[in-house]
């Protein structure tokens, strides 16, 4: 599944675990999803460059997103940055997100 990374929250403290970053996505289906990622866990290496680019203001689309449940991205998803972009429209053709298609 392809998704656009729309926001990365700053590092947050957790009551139960270590500090984490929350990452928000718009999926190609038009639904949104989120993921919590802990810098000390091994899967953070997969996400660190993507998070860094988003925090620098780049528009990033990723491919390989796996959902654990509706609205919750699996942090172990085999993601890669992709040049495949998508456009989401509501009924009546009012554009929510508009991206140029490759």
Rosetta silent file (secondary structure, phi, psi, omega in degrees, C-alpha in Angstrom):
SEQUENCE: XXXXXXXXXXXXXXXXXXXXXXXXXXXXXXXXXXXXXXXXXXXXXXXXXXXXXXXXXXXXXXXXXXXXXXXXXXXXXXXXXXXXXXXXXXXXXXXXXXXXXX
SCORE:     score description
SCORE:     0.000 S_00000001
   1 L     0.000  144.029  178.935    0.000    0.000    0.000 S_00000001
   2 E  -101.307  143.424  179.527    1.185    3.532   -0.770 S_00000001
   3 E  -147.037  153.812  173.578    0.847    6.364    1.739 S_00000001
   4 E  -101.754  129.227  176.002    1.887    9.984    2.147 S_00000001
   5 E   -79.775  117.578 -173.901    3.650   10.830    5.399 S_00000001
   6 E  -103.369  -20.606 -178.163    1.840   13.976    6.528 S_00000001
   7 E  -165.093  146.459  172.328    3.268   14.673    9.978 S_00000001
   8 E  -129.033  120.428  177.780    5.813   13.505   12.542 S_00000001
   9 L   -75.845  153.569  173.879    5.321   14.530   16.162 S_00000001
  10 L   -62.782  164.686  178.909    8.340   15.376   18.326 S_00000001
  11 L   -55.443  130.861 -178.877    9.661   12.715   20.670 S_00000001
  12 E  -118.572  150.067  174.210    7.098   11.960   23.411 S_00000001
  13 L   -85.599  141.695  178.184    7.491   10.263   26.764 S_00000001
  14 L  -113.092  145.841  177.066    5.436    7.134   27.344 S_00000001
  15 L   -72.549  -35.877 -173.879    4.180    5.886   30.691 S_00000001
  16 L   -95.161  -34.351 -173.572    4.614    2.240   29.769 S_00000001
  17 L  -123.797 -161.112  176.801    7.528    2.192   27.341 S_00000001
  18 L   -80.142  175.922  177.615   10.422    4.248   26.099 S_00000001
  19 L   -61.724  151.447 -178.570   10.079    7.568   24.288 S_00000001
  20 E  -144.815  163.202  171.241    8.434    7.408   20.856 S_00000001
  21 E  -113.494  139.913  176.510    7.579    9.479   17.791 S_00000001
  22 E  -102.211  129.100 -178.452    4.081    9.383   16.315 S_00000001
  23 E  -115.471  134.273 -178.171    3.916    9.395   12.504 S_00000001
  24 E  -112.264  143.693 -176.625    0.719   10.238   10.585 S_00000001
  25 E  -132.365  153.006  162.361   -0.196    9.049    7.083 S_00000001
  26 E  -110.610  122.782 -178.867   -2.819    9.547    4.388 S_00000001
  27 E   -84.099  161.043  179.742   -3.341    6.203    2.657 S_00000001
  28 L   -63.409  -15.973  177.777   -4.023    5.810   -1.044 S_00000001
  29 L   -80.757  -10.700 -178.051   -7.568    4.796   -0.074 S_00000001
  30 L    97.716   -8.947  177.951   -8.152    8.276    1.358 S_00000001
  31 L   -86.426  161.799  177.787   -8.175    7.102    4.973 S_00000001
  32 E  -105.047  160.021  177.794   -5.651    8.233    7.562 S_00000001
  33 E  -150.187  165.871  178.328   -3.415    6.095    9.751 S_00000001
  34 E  -142.214  166.515 -179.935   -0.749    6.529   12.395 S_00000001
  35 E  -151.176  141.856  172.218    2.212    4.688   13.845 S_00000001
  36 E  -104.298  132.542 -177.669    4.307    4.975   16.980 S_00000001
  37 E  -129.182  131.376 -177.267    8.027    4.333   16.521 S_00000001
  38 L  -102.395  120.578 -177.823   10.597    3.955   19.310 S_00000001
  39 L   -55.912  -27.344 -178.814   14.142    5.146   18.460 S_00000001
  40 L   -80.023  -12.954 -178.616   15.711    2.343   20.563 S_00000001
  41 L   -85.809  152.762 -175.008   13.960   -0.437   18.604 S_00000001
  42 L   -63.155  -30.185 -178.133   15.602   -2.048   15.566 S_00000001
  43 L   -71.487  -10.881  178.793   12.804   -1.082   13.158 S_00000001
  44 H   -63.840  -30.746  178.657   13.617    2.621   13.728 S_00000001
  45 H   -58.267  -37.390  179.964   16.547    2.268   11.288 S_00000001
  46 H   -65.472  -32.380 -174.292   14.038    1.572    8.519 S_00000001
  47 H   -99.780  -15.386 -170.357   12.114    4.761    9.309 S_00000001
  48 H   -60.068  -42.794 -179.945   14.858    7.173   10.408 S_00000001
  49 H   -69.297  -36.015  177.927   15.699    8.594    6.963 S_00000001
  50 H   -65.923  -46.831  178.499   11.993    8.968    6.104 S_00000001
  51 H   -60.787  -42.609  179.464   11.290   10.744    9.394 S_00000001
  52 H   -60.406  -44.502  179.767   14.315   12.985    8.894 S_00000001
  53 H   -64.862  -40.980  178.561   13.150   14.048    5.409 S_00000001
  54 H   -64.677  -42.669  179.569    9.606   14.787    6.615 S_00000001
  55 H   -65.629  -24.190  176.185   10.957   16.833    9.528 S_00000001
  56 L   -84.902   -2.417  175.507   13.034   18.830    7.022 S_00000001
  57 L    98.906    7.884  179.060    9.857   19.696    5.112 S_00000001
  58 L   -80.585  149.056  175.461   10.014   17.269    2.176 S_00000001
  59 L   -87.677  116.979 -173.155    6.878   15.665    0.775 S_00000001
  60 E  -121.663  130.497  171.795    7.384   11.912    1.156 S_00000001
  61 E  -112.386  138.256  179.760    5.362    8.998   -0.217 S_00000001
  62 E  -123.503  152.115  178.945    6.158    5.474    0.948 S_00000001
  63 E  -122.117  144.592  178.582    5.298    2.069   -0.448 S_00000001
  64 L   106.017   11.094  179.843    4.970   -1.177    1.498 S_00000001
  65 L   -64.383  132.211  174.582    2.701    0.016    4.313 S_00000001
  66 L  -120.510  131.737  178.260    1.019   -2.821    6.221 S_00000001
  67 E   -93.335  131.982  174.951   -1.880   -2.108    8.565 S_00000001
  68 E   -76.968  -36.414  177.418   -2.087   -3.986   11.879 S_00000001
  69 E  -158.735  167.839 -179.640   -5.693   -2.808   12.202 S_00000001
  70 L   -56.243  126.462  177.831   -7.654    0.033   10.608 S_00000001
  71 L    85.628   -1.042 -176.662   -5.799    3.285   11.239 S_00000001
  72 E  -127.315  112.419 -179.604   -2.696    1.645   12.746 S_00000001
  73 E   -82.804  138.067  175.275    0.450    1.100   10.635 S_00000001
  74 L   -75.445  120.186 -178.776    2.771   -1.786   11.516 S_00000001
  75 L   -65.743  -15.378  176.538    6.188   -0.237   12.307 S_00000001
  76 L   -89.684    8.048  178.145    7.794   -3.406   10.880 S_00000001
  77 L   -58.077  138.966 -179.832    6.319   -2.692    7.425 S_00000001
  78 L   -80.454   72.067 -172.740    8.954   -3.092    4.677 S_00000001
  79 L   -83.995  150.887  173.239    8.689    0.533    3.525 S_00000001
  80 E  -142.112  147.376  173.945   10.587    2.332    0.794 S_00000001
  81 E   -67.770  138.634 -178.981   10.317    5.873   -0.480 S_00000001
  82 L  -128.539  155.620  174.924    8.445    5.878   -3.790 S_00000001
  83 L   -94.604    0.370  176.699    7.909    8.320   -6.631 S_00000001
  84 L   -76.488  114.876  178.926    4.352    6.996   -7.086 S_00000001
  85 L  -109.943  164.167  179.895    2.083    9.810   -5.958 S_00000001
  86 L  -139.933  165.661 -179.621   -1.676    9.869   -5.697 S_00000001
  87 L  -124.892  137.079  179.006   -4.545   12.305   -5.613 S_00000001
  88 E  -117.215  130.468  178.611   -7.534   12.109   -3.288 S_00000001
  89 E  -128.937  150.712  173.477  -10.847   13.740   -4.152 S_00000001
  90 L   -89.555  171.684  171.749  -14.202   13.900   -2.408 S_00000001
  91 H   -62.858  156.548 -173.748  -17.498   13.490   -4.175 S_00000001
  92 H    71.573   14.831  174.604  -18.395   16.670   -6.080 S_00000001
  93 H    58.149   23.945  173.534  -14.734   16.806   -7.124 S_00000001
  94 L   -80.072  122.856 -173.391  -13.653   19.010   -4.216 S_00000001
  95 E   -84.002  130.125  175.423   -9.954   18.257   -3.803 S_00000001
  96 E   -90.399  -52.279  178.229   -8.624   17.383   -0.384 S_00000001
  97 E  -130.622  132.128  179.839   -5.087   16.629   -1.472 S_00000001
  98 L  -125.720  121.688  178.217   -3.785   17.334   -4.928 S_00000001
  99 L  -126.887  145.743  175.951   -0.528   15.889   -6.150 S_00000001
 100 L   -74.009  134.045 -179.964    0.812   15.814   -9.661 S_00000001
 101 L   -84.045  140.172  178.776    0.750   12.276  -10.990 S_00000001
 102 L   -80.408    0.000    0.000    3.935   10.892  -12.490 S_00000001
